[in-house]
Amino acid sequence: MKVALIASDLDGTFLRDDHGFDHARFQAQLTKMMANGQHFAVASGNQLQHCIEVFDKIDGEITYVAENGGLVIDNHGNVLSESLLTPTVLQELLTFVATAPELAGAGASLSGKNGAYIRPQDDNEVMQYFLSNLSVVDDLAAVDDHIYKATFGWQDQRAEYHADIINAHFKGRLRATASGYGGLDVIAPNVDKAFGLAFLQRHWGIAASQTAAFGDNSNDLEMLREADYSYAMRNAIPTVKAMANYETALDNNHDGVLDTIDGLI
């Protein structure tokens, strides 16, 4: 079985829980994919620079669908597609999250063209791992940048519950989606990983029947629908397993994506 495009989420999917992966094995796979004329895309809710750093030691063509689809860029730095949060609706979002009783206690960050931004109270090792070009600012509302995504987190980790509240308030203007580890990404209303993947399919002339995609969480659902070879990770949440056409034999901690790629190239 051969496919022309392989797309994978990162955390909980391509990466082990310790944020690592088998570099030598993937390097050999990517080299073979390029020889076959196959494309590999990273489809992640993470900031672009973080995605790039994950593959820093890998040599080859990787395309990034970052910021949950808000930014599509190749590894030569060519921006293929981008979707920004408008300043007006971003300001309203920050005010709403800060004042709505149901959303009290949220940690927050912004991901922009020039870097990422957090408040002093949210500066911790987790943020420092996931965010690059990081600036600590007193007021997120005062950030002057092109913002792709706002991310929020609560100690109760009820991301789906909080997403419903934000989506109801900003219907048609913003889109909130759970991104794993209790995090919640808020992006432009027309944007998700499927938006980025569909753009690449059109860009390269690749059909869903020639596409494989891997995911584990609810922000992967739309992307998986764009691929006939949709794989839920063995460790995926039930809703992802229910809609995917296939399930990996191994979980993310045992290289489930790499194990499956061997049969796709």
N, C-alpha and C positions, 0 to 999 in steps of 0.2 A: 504494500500500500504506500503510495507516494502522495504527498500534499505539497502545495506551493508556498504556503504561509503557515508558520507555527507561532502562536502568540501565547505568552504565559504571564500570569500574575507573579509577583515576587513573594511577599511574606505569606507564610502558610502554604505556599505552592511550590515555586521554584527553589526558595531558600529553606534551609533547615531552621529550626527554632533558635539556633545559635547564630543565625544570619549568614551561615556559610553554605558553600556548595562545592562539588568536586570539580575544581578548575580544569584539571587535565582531561577529564572525561568530556566536559562540555566543550573545551577547546577543540578536541578531535571531532565532536559532533558538528560544531559550527563550521569548521573547515570543510567537512563533507557536505554540509548544507549549501555552502557557497559554490562548491564544485558541481552540485546538482542543480544549481539555479534556484534553490529554495531560500525564502526569506525567514528571518527570525525577528520577532518583535517582543519587546518587554511592555506589558500593559499593566500599569501600576497606579495606585492612588498616590504614590510617593512623589516628592519633588524631583524634578529632572536631574539635578546635580547629584542627588543621592543615588538615583538609578545608575547614572554614569559611573559613580565611584564603586558600586557593587561589581561592575564588570571592568574595572580599571586594568586588570592583568590579562584580559582576554583580547586577542587580536582577531579582528574580523568585522563583518558588517552586521550591526545591530541597530534596529530602529526602535525609538522609544515613544510609546503612548503613555505620557506621564500626566500627573495631576488629574487622574481619573478621566482622561480623555481631553483635558483642557489644552494640552500641548502635544503635538506630534512633531518629532524632529529626528533626523538621521544622525549617525555618529560622526558626520562631517560638520555638524552644526547648522545644517539647512533646516529652517523652520518650514514644515509642510502645512501645518494647520494650528491655529491657536484660538481660544475662546476665553474672554476676560470677564470678570465680574465688574459691572458698572459701578463707579464710585458712589452714586446715590443709593443703590440697593445694598451695597456693601455696608455703608454707614447705618442703614436701617437694620440690617442683619445684626451688626455688632451691638446696637442699642437693644434690639429685641432679646438677644441671648443674655445680655447683662441685666435685663429688667423683668423678664417673664419668670414668675415664681417656679414654674415647672422645670426651668432650665438653669436654676441657681447652681452656682459652684462650678461652672464650666471652665476647664482649661482651654486655652485658645492659641492659635497660630495662624499666620497668613503666609502663603507661598506666592512669590511674585517673580517677575522677570529678572530682577537684580539680586534676589536672595529671599531668605525666609525671616519672619519676624515673630517674636514672642515677647510676653511681658515678664518682668523679673520674677513674679511668683510662679511662672511656668517653666523656668529655666532648670532643667534636670537632665540626667544622663539619657533618658529615653528621647527627649527632644533633640539633644545634641547628636544622637545617632541618626535619627531620621531626617534632620534638617541640615543643609549645608549653606555656606555664606550667611550664617545666622547672625542677626542683630537683635539685641535686647532693647526694647523700647518701652517707655512708660505708658504710651497710649497707642493702641493699634489703629484707632480711628485717624491718627495723624500721619500714618505711613503714606509716603508718596512713591508709589510704584504701580506697575501694571500687575494686578492681582489675578491669578488663575483660580485660587482655591482658598477657602477658609476651613480650618479644621478645629473641631471641638472634642473634648473628652470629659467624662464625668466618672467619679469614683465608683458609682453603681454600675457602670459599663452597660447601661440600657440604651445602646445606640439606636436600635430600631424605634424604641419609644420616643426618643428625642427627635429622631428624623421625622416621624409622623407629625409632631408638633410644628416643626419648622416648615415642612412641606405644605401643611394646611394653611399656615399664615402667608407663605410666599408662593402660593400656587401660580404656576405660569411665569414666575419671575426668578426663582432659584430652585435648585434641586439638591436635597440632602440625601446622602447614602452612607450606610455603615461601611467602614473600611477595615475592620478587624482590630483586635486588641482594645475594644471599647471605643475606638475612635469614630468620628463622624465627619465626613467631607461635605462641604457645601460648594457647589459649582454652578455654572450657568445652566439654565433650564433645559437646553437642548443637548447637553453634554453628558456623556458617560463613556466607558471604555468601548462600548459598541460603536459609538460615534467615531472614535479614533480608528478602530479596526475597520469599519466600513469605508472610511476615507482611504486607508491603505489598500483595501481590496479594489476600490475604483482606480486608485493611483497606479497599481500594478496590473490591473485587469485580471484579478483573481476572484473566482466564485466561492460561495460558501462551501460548495462541494469539494473545494481544494484547500480548505482552511481547517486547521486544528487549533484549539484553544484550551487552556488549562486554568482552573480557578478553584477557590475554596470558600469564598464568602459572598454576601449578597451584592456587593458592588461588582461582582463578576458575572451576574446572571445575564444581563443584556449582551455582554460580549460573547458568552457561550452560545446564545441564540443565533449569532452571526456565523457560527461554524458548524458544519455537519459533523465534524469530528470534535465534538465538545466533550471535554474530560473533567469530571469532578474529581478532586483529590480524594483519596481514601479517608483523609481526615476532614473533608469538607462538611459544612453544615448541612442539615437534612434538605433544605430547600434547593440547594445547589445540586445535590445528588439526585433529587426528584426530577429536575429539568434537563440535566446533562444526558447525552446519549451514551456515554461511557464513564467508567470509573477506573482510576489508576489502580494497579495491583498493589503498589506500595504508597505509603504516606510521604509527606514532605521531608520527614527526618530520615527517610531511607531512599532519597533520590527518585521519588515517584515520577517526576517529570522527565528526568534524564533516562530512566528506565523505559518510559513509553516512547520517547523520541527515537530510541534505537530502532523501533519498528516503523518509524515514519520517514526514515531517510535511507 
